[in-house]
Amino acid sequence: MTRGPDARRVQGADAGYPRGARILYRLAVAVAGLMTVAFVASIVLLMMAGEDGAAYGYLALFLWFGMVAAFPVLLALGVPAVVMRRRHRERRARGVVDGSC
């Protein structure tokens, strides 16, 4: 890892850095939205399973496995997006990056 001026340039002085942060952030919001829909659908399926049969319960269980599998993806998108946005905001406040992005 380099230190000095080159390291500062690599950490986000270019114009593509805030764009990448926005893309990661929007993807994280989309995954969180899908997980919310899956959660609500699983609750509905569990209520239907109590009335009609066990097949709906298995579908709800399948959705829960999907949510568990999607959680690391949400973390992998959301944590870097928040860090990148914070880093860019701090650099812009210090005047290192212009406000045009």
Secondary structure by P-SEA (a helix, b strand, c coil): ccccaaaaaaaccccaaaaaaaaaaaaaaaaaaaaaaaaaaaaaaaaaaacccaaaaaaaaaaaaaaaaaaaaaaaccaaaaaaaaaaaaaaaaccccccc
